[in-house]
């Protein structure tokens, strides 16, 4: 091997080692720099609870709040160009709530990004495909590429919110059956629904911050809303999952017809536990299909090299090559 190749190989090895060291340092330091995530979420829940209390009192007194709440550049941009009507998204508030984003500020931010990202991505597409054109495309292909970039910019905020909601739901559902068991214990011990949700929310602070946050909001709504049915419906709306929706419907039925809440929670806990087992079995059944491509790309070539290399060496020595 010539010296130039050796130097190139050494530089590549140094680069790989450097990247691994940087990744290791980032993995260690990132959780330290992130701060107390639990405290931030609990503060957000406390602020939301206080906001619900003020809203409820305002409705009871039949007063309209005229205070201005400046949300910054995003709100000014949305109001100036009427983006809520121009870029109207169906059930946006519910989708943001499912992603853990509540209040007016995330709505203004979403509309601002839905306006800005298509312009930015479209400009990048024009510069890349029409101006630079590194692949020598025809004019129709260039225009199609620029339009495709613009469409990506338009749908990117919705995709981000959907991905955030799916990650949040993936962290909630493994703990949800255990939370129902805790609710069952609290209810059968004589606690009210509000006290039971508050107690379970406190117990879940370490295992699932997101579910503790949801139960804290449900506690606040049970305390301040005019009907418990609205609180249970809001719980299902904020968490668009078949298991949570079934629990919400069962709680509404128990509230309406006076059936024992303990029996309802026991049945729902068993059903959600079965759903968790079925989800795990589904992932296990899909594992062989997912392993097919990695085995073809990484395992079989190495196996062929190990099997065929000794035979190739013997043939080379026998032929005098």
C-alpha positions in Angstrom: 0.0 0.0 0.0 1.5 3.4 -1.0 2.1 6.1 1.6 -0.7 8.3 0.2 -3.3 5.6 0.7 -1.9 4.9 4.2 -2.2 8.6 5.1 -5.7 8.8 3.7 -6.7 5.7 5.8 -5.2 7.2 8.9 -7.1 10.5 8.4 -10.4 8.7 7.9 -9.7 6.7 11.1 -8.9 9.9 13.0 -12.1 11.5 11.8 -14.2 8.5 12.9 -12.6 8.4 16.3 -13.2 12.2 16.7 -16.9 11.9 15.7 -17.3 9.0 18.3 -15.7 11.1 21.0 -17.9 14.1 20.2 -21.0 11.9 20.2 -20.0 10.4 23.6 -19.4 13.8 25.1 -22.8 15.1 23.8 -24.6 12.0 25.1 -23.1 12.7 28.6 -23.5 16.4 28.7 -26.9 16.8 27.0 -29.0 15.6 29.9 -27.1 17.9 32.2 -27.7 21.0 30.0 -31.4 20.1 29.4 -32.4 21.1 32.9 -35.2 19.9 35.1 -37.8 18.8 32.6 -40.2 17.5 35.2 -40.2 20.9 37.0 -40.9 22.7 33.8 -43.8 20.5 32.9 -45.3 20.7 36.3 -45.0 24.5 36.3 -46.8 24.5 32.9 -49.6 22.4 34.4 -49.9 24.7 37.4 -50.1 27.7 35.0 -52.8 25.9 32.9 -54.8 25.1 36.1 -54.6 28.8 37.2 -55.7 29.8 33.7 -58.7 27.5 33.8 -59.7 28.8 37.2 -59.6 32.4 35.9 -61.6 31.5 32.8 -64.2 29.7 34.8 -64.6 32.6 37.2 -64.9 35.0 34.2 -67.7 32.9 32.7 -69.6 32.8 36.0 -69.4 36.6 36.4 -70.3 37.1 32.7 -67.4 39.4 32.1 -65.3 39.8 29.0 -61.5 40.2 29.4 -60.2 43.1 27.3 -56.6 42.8 28.3 -54.1 42.6 25.5 -51.9 39.5 25.5 -48.9 40.2 23.2 -47.5 37.0 21.9 -44.7 38.7 20.0 -43.8 38.6 16.3 -45.7 35.4 15.6 -49.1 36.8 16.8 -48.5 40.1 14.9 -47.7 38.2 11.8 -50.8 36.0 12.1 -53.1 38.9 12.8 -51.7 41.1 10.1 -52.1 38.6 7.3 -55.1 36.8 8.7 -53.3 33.5 8.6 -55.9 31.7 10.7 -58.3 32.0 7.8 -55.8 31.8 5.0 -54.0 28.7 6.3 -56.8 27.2 8.3 -56.0 23.8 9.7 -58.7 21.5 10.9 -58.7 20.7 14.6 -55.4 22.5 15.1 -55.9 23.2 18.7 -56.6 19.5 19.5 -53.6 18.4 17.4 -51.3 20.8 19.3 -52.8 19.6 22.6 -52.1 16.0 21.6 -48.5 17.1 21.1 -48.4 18.7 24.5 -48.6 22.3 23.2 -51.4 24.3 24.8 -52.4 27.9 24.7 -52.5 30.5 22.0 -48.8 30.9 21.5 -48.2 27.5 19.8 -51.1 28.3 17.5 -49.6 31.6 16.4 -46.2 29.9 16.0 -47.6 27.1 13.9 -49.3 29.5 11.5 -46.1 31.6 11.3 -44.0 28.6 10.4 -46.7 27.4 7.9 -46.3 30.7 6.1 -42.5 31.1 6.4 -41.3 27.6 5.6 -43.0 27.3 2.2 -41.4 30.6 1.2 -38.0 29.5 2.5 -38.1 26.1 1.0 -39.5 27.4 -2.3 -36.7 30.0 -2.5 -34.1 27.2 -1.9 -35.8 25.1 -4.6 -35.6 27.9 -7.1 -31.9 28.6 -6.3 -31.0 25.0 -6.3 -33.0 23.6 -9.2 -33.6 26.6 -11.5 -30.5 28.7 -10.8 -27.7 26.2 -10.1 -29.2 23.1 -11.7 -26.4 20.7 -10.7 -28.0 17.7 -12.4 -28.7 19.4 -15.8 -32.5 19.0 -15.5 -34.9 20.3 -18.0 -37.0 23.3 -17.3 -40.1 21.3 -16.4 -38.1 19.1 -14.0 -36.6 22.2 -12.4 -40.1 23.8 -11.8 -41.4 20.5 -10.5 -38.5 20.3 -8.0 -39.1 23.8 -6.8 -42.8 23.2 -6.3 -42.0 20.0 -4.4 -39.7 21.9 -2.1 -42.5 24.4 -1.5 -45.0 21.6 -0.7 -42.5 20.1 1.8 -42.3 23.5 3.6 -46.1 23.7 3.8 -46.6 20.2 5.2 -43.5 20.2 7.5 -45.1 21.9 10.5 -48.0 19.5 10.5 -45.6 16.5 10.2 -43.6 17.9 13.1 -46.7 18.2 15.3 -47.9 14.7 14.3 -44.5 13.2 15.1 -44.3 15.0 18.5 -47.8 13.8 19.3 -46.9 10.2 18.4 -43.8 10.3 20.6 -45.8 11.7 23.5 -48.5 9.0 23.1 -45.8 6.3 23.0 -44.5 7.5 26.4 -48.0 7.6 27.9 -49.6 4.3 26.9 -47.1 1.9 28.5 -47.9 3.5 31.9 -51.7 4.0 31.4 -52.9 0.6 32.6 -50.9 1.0 35.8 -52.4 4.5 36.2 -55.9 3.0 36.0 -55.0 0.5 38.7 -53.8 3.3 40.9 -57.1 5.1 40.2 -59.0 2.0 41.1 -57.2 1.7 44.4 -57.8 5.4 45.2 -61.5 5.2 44.3 -62.2 2.0 46.2 -60.5 3.5 49.2 -63.1 6.2 49.3 -61.6 9.1 47.4 -63.5 11.3 45.0 -62.7 11.4 41.3 -60.8 14.7 41.7 -58.8 13.5 44.7 -58.0 10.2 42.9 -56.8 11.9 39.7 -54.7 14.3 41.8 -53.1 11.5 43.8 -52.3 9.4 40.8 -50.8 12.4 39.0 -48.5 12.9 41.9 -47.5 9.2 41.9 -46.8 9.3 38.2 -44.4 12.2 38.2 -41.3 9.9 38.0 -42.6 7.2 35.7 -44.4 9.3 33.1 -44.3 13.1 33.2 -46.7 13.4 30.3 -49.4 11.2 31.9 -49.0 13.0 35.2 -49.5 16.3 33.3 -52.7 15.0 31.7 -54.1 13.8 35.0 -53.3 17.1 36.7 -55.2 19.0 33.9 -58.1 16.5 34.4 -58.1 17.2 38.1 -58.3 21.0 37.4 -61.1 20.5 34.9 -63.0 18.3 37.3 -62.8 21.0 39.9 -63.6 24.0 37.8 -65.7 23.0 34.8 -69.5 22.9 35.1 -69.7 19.2 34.2 -67.5 16.2 34.8 -68.4 15.0 31.4 -66.6 17.9 29.8 -63.4 17.0 31.7 -63.5 13.4 30.6 -64.2 14.5 27.0 -61.3 16.9 27.1 -59.0 14.1 28.4 -60.0 12.0 25.3 -59.6 14.9 23.0 -56.1 15.7 24.3 -55.0 12.1 23.9 -56.3 10.7 20.6 -55.9 7.0 21.5 -58.5 4.3 21.4 -57.7 3.1 24.9 -58.0 6.6 26.5 -61.1 7.3 24.5 -62.7 4.1 25.7 -61.8 5.0 29.3 -63.3 8.5 28.9 -66.5 7.0 27.4 -66.8 4.5 30.3 -66.2 7.3 32.9 -68.9 9.4 31.2 -71.3 6.4 31.3 -70.6 5.8 34.9 -71.2 9.4 35.7 -74.5 9.5 33.8 -76.0 6.3 35.0 -74.5 6.1 38.4 -72.7 2.8 37.9 -69.9 2.0 40.4 -66.7 3.7 39.2 -64.5 1.0 40.7 -66.0 -1.7 38.4 -65.6 0.6 35.4 -61.9 1.3 36.2 -61.2 -2.4 36.8 -62.7 -3.4 33.4 -60.8 -0.6 31.6 -57.5 -1.5 33.3 -57.8 -5.1 32.1 -58.7 -4.0 28.5 -55.8 -1.5 28.3 -53.4 -4.1 29.7 -54.5 -6.5 27.0 -54.0 -3.8 24.4 -50.5 -3.3 25.7 -49.8 -7.0 25.4 -51.2 -7.1 21.9 -49.1 -4.1 20.9 -46.0 -5.8 22.2 -46.9 -9.0 20.3 -47.4 -7.0 17.1 -44.0 -5.5 17.4 -42.5 -8.9 18.0 -44.3 -10.4 15.0 -43.0 -7.5 12.8 -39.4 -8.0 14.0 -38.4 -10.8 11.5 -39.5 -8.7 8.5 -37.6 -5.7 9.8 -34.5 -7.7 10.2 -34.5 -9.1 6.7 -32.9 -6.0 5.0 -30.2 -5.5 7.7 -29.3 -9.2 7.5 -29.0 -9.0 3.7 -26.9 -5.9 3.8 -24.6 -6.6 6.8 -24.8 -10.2 7.9 -24.8 -12.2 4.6 -21.8 -10.4 3.0 -19.6 -11.1 6.1 -20.8 -14.7 6.1 -19.9 -15.1 2.5 -16.4 -13.6 3.0 -15.7 -15.9 5.9 -16.8 -19.0 4.0 -15.3 -18.2 0.6 -12.0 -16.5 1.6 -10.2 -19.7 2.7 -11.4 -21.5 -0.5 -10.2 -18.6 -2.6 -6.8 -18.5 -0.9 -6.3 -22.3 -1.5 -7.3 -21.9 -5.2 -4.9 -19.0 -5.6 -2.1 -21.0 -4.1 -2.9 -24.0 -6.2 -2.9 -22.0 -9.4 0.2 -20.2 -8.4 -1.4 -16.8 -8.4 
